[in-house]
Amino acid sequence: ELKSTDGSRMATLLVPRDLPADTEQRLRGHVVPALEALVGIARRRDAMQAEVVETAALRRSDDIKTALLRAVSHDLRTPLTAVVAAGHALGADSLTPQERAELSTAVVEEGTRLAELVDNLLAMSKLQAGAAEPRSDWVSIEDLVSAAAEGLQGEPVEVRLTIDPDVPDVRADAAQLERAFANLLQNAGRYGGGLPVFVHARRAGGRTGQVLVSIVDRGPGIDPAEQERIFEPFYRGRTAAARAGAGSGLGLAIVKGFVEANGGSI
């Protein structure tokens, strides 16, 4: 047996039963101590590597928690403050009908923004917990994109959709994919400078059941160095971070989560 410095067994060395006595003595006196030292070093190295992995995971978890707190402290507080301020102002007797209408509109807009953020947080938490199991059925890409475009909140987005005639239905969770398309269209409208958003669906590479959907806007584009990171939860690119009223950095992470949950890629 190979033992550690504290006397506990680390491993077992198997040798032939009929070894000569001098060979066995050399094994016990020279080989076994060397092997014990090597195995001990290897075990300590493995333990250190495990600690490094665990530390990295904890650091990543702390980063996510910090980002979540930052999102909550700013993105939740901003619409809440606006709603409370507008609610107090609506109680004033001196308001004109126009001022009252403007305040009422502000309450609805900020409340909608708040509800969207809460929905995104809930969706993200389900995805990270593995609780967003898709309920698959045959669905039409045209129906999904059209429904997503019609249900967009905020400023209207002009969506121009073209579907190749041979595009098949796909088997997926309609609600999840509609949400993914809605987030993409909303992003495209938000950064597209008010220009139309073009959506084109075609059969992918001639493979049965594979569909490629392209969503194109006329916005400023995304730096190549950021194109991978924009799908991380809470990450906001430089263009998004500099824009007033931009999202919390959850929309594209939810898109990626729902698309991959349904067997696709983005």
Residue pairs with C-beta under 8 A, 6 or more apart in sequence:
1 9
1 11
1 12
1 13
2 9
2 10
2 11
2 12
2 13
2 32
2 35
2 36
2 39
3 9
3 10
3 36
4 10
4 36
4 40
4 43
5 40
10 36
10 39
10 40
10 43
11 35
11 39
13 27
13 32
13 35
15 24
15 27
19 27
64 233
64 234
67 233
67 234
67 249
68 234
70 234
71 117
71 121
71 234
71 248
71 249
71 250
75 117
75 248
76 114
76 117
79 110
79 111
79 113
79 114
79 117
80 110
80 114
82 106
82 107
82 110
83 106
83 107
83 110
83 111
83 114
86 103
86 104
86 106
86 107
86 110
87 107
89 95
89 103
90 100
90 103
90 104
90 107
95 103
109 154
112 153
112 154
116 153
117 248
117 250
120 247
120 248
120 250
120 251
120 254
121 250
123 132
123 179
123 250
123 254
123 257
123 258
124 233
124 250
124 253
124 254
124 257
126 132
127 253
127 254
127 257
127 258
127 261
128 233
132 176
132 257
132 258
132 261
133 261
134 172
134 173
134 176
134 258
134 261
134 262
135 173
135 175
136 171
136 172
136 173
136 262
137 171
137 172
137 173
137 174
138 169
138 170
138 171
139 169
139 170
139 171
139 172
139 174
139 177
140 169
141 163
141 167
141 169
141 170
141 201
141 211
141 213
142 161
142 163
142 167
142 201
143 174
144 174
144 177
144 178
144 181
145 159
145 161
145 181
145 185
145 199
145 201
145 213
146 161
147 178
148 178
148 179
148 181
148 182
148 185
149 157
149 159
149 161
149 181
149 182
149 185
151 178
151 182
152 182
152 185
152 186
152 189
153 186
154 186
155 189
156 189
157 185
157 186
157 188
157 189
157 192
157 197
158 195
158 196
158 197
159 185
159 196
159 197
159 199
160 196
160 197
160 198
160 199
161 199
161 200
161 201
162 198
162 199
162 200
162 201
163 200
163 201
164 200
164 201
164 202
164 203
166 203
167 201
167 202
167 203
167 211
168 203
168 208
168 209
168 211
170 209
170 211
171 209
172 262
172 263
172 264
173 258
173 261
173 262
176 258
176 261
176 262
177 258
177 259
177 262
179 254
179 258
180 254
180 255
180 258
180 259
181 213
181 215
183 251
183 252
183 254
183 255
184 215
184 252
184 255
185 197
185 199
185 215
186 251
187 217
187 247
187 251
187 252
188 197
188 215
188 216
188 217
188 219
189 197
189 217
190 243
190 246
190 247
191 217
191 219
191 220
191 239
191 240
191 243
192 217
192 218
192 219
193 218
193 219
195 217
195 218
197 215
197 216
197 217
198 214
198 215
198 216
198 217
199 213
199 214
199 215
199 216
200 213
200 214
200 216
201 211
201 212
201 213
201 214
202 211
202 212
203 210
203 211
203 212
204 210
204 211
204 212
219 239
220 239
222 230
222 237
222 239
223 237
223 238
226 237
226 238
229 235
229 237
230 237
230 252
231 252
231 253
231 255
231 256
231 266
232 249
232 253
233 249
233 250
233 253
234 248
234 249
234 250
234 253
235 249
235 253
236 246
236 247
236 248
236 249
240 246
240 247
240 249
255 266
256 266
259 265
259 266
260 266
